[in-house]
Amino acid sequence: METKNQQKRPRGRPKKNVEGHSQTRQRLLRAGIEALTEVGYSSVGLETILKREGIPKGSFYYYFDSKASFGQALIENYNQFFKHKLNHHLKLNRQIPLFGFHSFVVDAINGIEKYHYQRGCLIGNLGQELNALPLSFQDQLVDVFKQWTDLLAHYLEKEQNYGHIRQSLNCCHQAQLFWIGWEGAVLHAKLQKSSQPIKSFADYFTSTLN
């Protein structure tokens, strides 16, 4: 006879190791982002990524149908990560104009210096090799830049309300110009192995806001 403290064995099949599957997928995404920020989509093969992580090819195709679907997942994963970081930095301070913007720039400089100018922005990198990418990537990349533009424009509008930047400024247009120039600055930082292009562009951009 079973005692009250004994637990009955649940019927049916045991639950799948969902956590383990999730960790494997995250490892693939992390390794993919690292590879693509260093050498680009067209230059890296799946074998390189899988070998680095010690993941068999069969496991890869459990999560992704192809390299193209993997690339789309990388774009979305990077986008969510970057937006979270951007929101974290773009905080307002009534006493310090553009406090959040400068926080973002400092963090970006620290990041590119940490990896010795080997890694850039995944979205910017993909944009530079657009002709070699699947057609489905183009609309996705355009949408990502629009999301980033909307976040920055919203931040600039609040800074405008505080009187920190010029009232006549078109914040949406200014945000669009920022991301166009920012990707170029990151590229030049990698080429020159110096954070000076990022600093120079950030200084120029802030000077246009007054």
Legacy VTK file of the C-alpha trace (Angstrom):
# vtk DataFile Version 3.0
C-alpha trace
ASCII
DATASET POLYDATA
POINTS 210 float
0.000 0.000 0.000
1.319 3.419 -0.872
1.789 5.963 1.860
0.414 9.455 1.585
3.902 10.894 1.118
4.698 8.713 -1.897
4.329 10.417 -5.277
2.662 8.551 -8.087
4.610 8.274 -11.331
2.962 10.445 -14.005
1.402 8.561 -16.888
2.428 8.969 -20.497
5.774 9.760 -22.095
8.371 11.688 -20.093
8.631 15.367 -20.924
11.188 16.379 -23.511
14.241 18.249 -22.341
12.926 21.618 -23.510
15.584 23.514 -21.609
18.358 21.539 -23.293
16.888 22.168 -26.748
16.586 25.864 -25.988
20.206 26.046 -24.855
21.420 24.372 -28.043
19.461 26.819 -30.188
20.852 29.758 -28.217
24.383 28.427 -28.648
23.838 28.265 -32.402
22.473 31.809 -32.497
25.303 33.168 -30.365
27.968 31.450 -32.465
26.284 32.612 -35.664
26.178 36.236 -34.547
29.843 36.114 -33.523
30.831 34.669 -36.899
28.736 37.059 -38.966
29.925 40.156 -37.106
33.519 39.084 -37.761
33.580 37.705 -41.323
30.106 38.112 -42.856
27.318 35.856 -44.074
28.739 34.885 -47.453
32.209 34.133 -46.066
31.292 31.749 -43.273
30.043 28.197 -43.708
27.752 26.298 -41.394
30.510 23.752 -40.782
32.704 26.440 -39.229
30.001 27.484 -36.782
29.013 23.934 -35.896
32.611 22.849 -35.389
33.281 25.788 -33.091
30.344 24.820 -30.883
30.731 21.047 -31.220
27.174 20.682 -32.523
26.400 17.983 -35.135
24.831 19.054 -38.425
21.748 16.963 -37.693
21.074 19.059 -34.605
21.318 22.248 -36.687
18.614 21.071 -39.081
16.398 20.248 -36.126
16.110 23.999 -35.524
16.660 25.565 -38.952
15.660 24.459 -42.450
18.610 26.124 -44.169
21.394 28.650 -43.821
18.941 31.301 -45.037
16.420 30.573 -42.276
19.321 30.555 -39.807
20.375 33.977 -41.085
16.860 35.351 -40.641
16.793 34.045 -37.078
20.170 35.689 -36.437
18.863 39.039 -37.683
15.819 38.857 -35.415
17.837 37.674 -32.423
20.382 40.460 -32.874
17.611 42.992 -33.377
15.931 42.071 -30.089
19.273 42.173 -28.258
20.206 45.548 -29.757
16.824 47.140 -29.077
17.011 46.003 -25.452
20.450 47.581 -25.140
19.337 50.756 -26.907
16.335 51.146 -24.611
18.593 50.583 -21.621
20.897 53.423 -22.623
18.413 55.923 -24.019
17.293 57.127 -20.628
16.472 60.735 -19.998
18.126 63.074 -17.527
16.677 66.557 -17.084
19.999 67.870 -15.831
22.261 66.324 -18.492
21.290 66.875 -22.155
21.540 63.769 -24.350
22.657 61.685 -21.375
21.215 58.480 -22.849
22.689 59.077 -26.294
26.179 59.535 -24.887
25.726 56.428 -22.739
24.955 54.408 -25.867
28.007 55.756 -27.700
30.356 54.999 -24.803
29.017 51.439 -24.577
29.466 50.926 -28.328
33.056 52.158 -28.170
33.805 49.883 -25.213
32.339 46.940 -27.146
34.308 47.459 -30.346
37.529 48.005 -28.372
36.882 44.879 -26.279
36.936 42.707 -29.404
39.920 44.558 -30.901
37.893 46.029 -33.774
37.128 42.556 -35.161
33.362 42.754 -34.661
30.968 45.352 -35.940
27.215 45.676 -36.241
25.563 42.541 -37.641
22.876 44.547 -39.448
25.400 46.945 -40.964
27.655 44.075 -42.012
24.806 42.316 -43.790
23.825 45.532 -45.516
27.309 45.769 -47.022
27.005 42.344 -48.668
23.389 42.702 -49.757
23.958 41.402 -53.296
25.193 38.079 -51.911
22.273 37.601 -49.513
18.916 35.858 -50.008
16.263 38.308 -51.240
14.223 37.724 -48.086
16.906 39.461 -46.018
16.422 42.873 -47.617
12.938 43.629 -46.279
13.932 42.275 -42.876
16.981 44.549 -42.681
14.956 47.577 -43.782
12.419 46.841 -41.046
15.154 46.517 -38.407
16.569 49.930 -39.276
13.059 51.378 -39.118
12.613 49.987 -35.605
15.918 51.494 -34.496
15.000 54.782 -36.129
11.664 54.884 -34.302
13.353 54.262 -30.943
15.903 57.022 -31.455
13.311 59.451 -32.838
11.118 58.902 -29.773
14.093 59.586 -27.516
14.982 62.779 -29.414
11.391 64.001 -29.166
11.572 63.684 -25.380
14.893 65.529 -25.321
13.171 68.177 -27.408
10.417 68.474 -24.792
13.080 69.043 -22.133
14.524 71.863 -24.234
17.819 70.021 -24.670
17.789 70.137 -28.471
16.428 72.491 -31.110
12.627 72.699 -31.201
12.451 72.946 -34.993
14.311 69.654 -35.419
12.632 66.864 -37.376
13.447 64.043 -34.974
12.466 61.222 -37.320
14.627 62.575 -40.132
17.496 63.164 -37.731
17.252 59.608 -36.423
17.364 58.238 -39.978
20.502 60.251 -40.696
22.095 58.992 -37.497
21.870 55.304 -38.422
23.144 55.995 -41.932
26.201 57.754 -40.530
26.619 55.396 -37.575
27.106 52.301 -39.725
29.751 54.130 -41.732
31.529 55.206 -38.545
31.585 51.633 -37.226
32.994 50.406 -40.543
35.784 52.997 -40.460
36.553 52.145 -36.837
37.137 48.531 -37.907
39.246 49.587 -40.903
41.397 51.981 -38.891
41.356 49.866 -35.719
40.503 53.006 -33.823
37.400 54.285 -32.054
38.083 57.823 -33.288
35.659 57.609 -36.285
32.817 56.753 -33.865
33.751 59.588 -31.512
34.034 62.050 -34.385
30.674 61.094 -35.854
28.934 61.222 -32.452
30.351 64.694 -31.841
29.237 65.841 -35.285
25.749 64.409 -34.824
25.196 66.105 -31.478
26.354 69.411 -32.970
23.504 69.208 -35.506
20.904 68.981 -32.754
21.450 72.497 -31.361
LINES 1 211
210 0 1 2 3 4 5 6 7 8 9 10 11 12 13 14 15 16 17 18 19 20 21 22 23 24 25 26 27 28 29 30 31 32 33 34 35 36 37 38 39 40 41 42 43 44 45 46 47 48 49 50 51 52 53 54 55 56 57 58 59 60 61 62 63 64 65 66 67 68 69 70 71 72 73 74 75 76 77 78 79 80 81 82 83 84 85 86 87 88 89 90 91 92 93 94 95 96 97 98 99 100 101 102 103 104 105 106 107 108 109 110 111 112 113 114 115 116 117 118 119 120 121 122 123 124 125 126 127 128 129 130 131 132 133 134 135 136 137 138 139 140 141 142 143 144 145 146 147 148 149 150 151 152 153 154 155 156 157 158 159 160 161 162 163 164 165 166 167 168 169 170 171 172 173 174 175 176 177 178 179 180 181 182 183 184 185 186 187 188 189 190 191 192 193 194 195 196 197 198 199 200 201 202 203 204 205 206 207 208 209
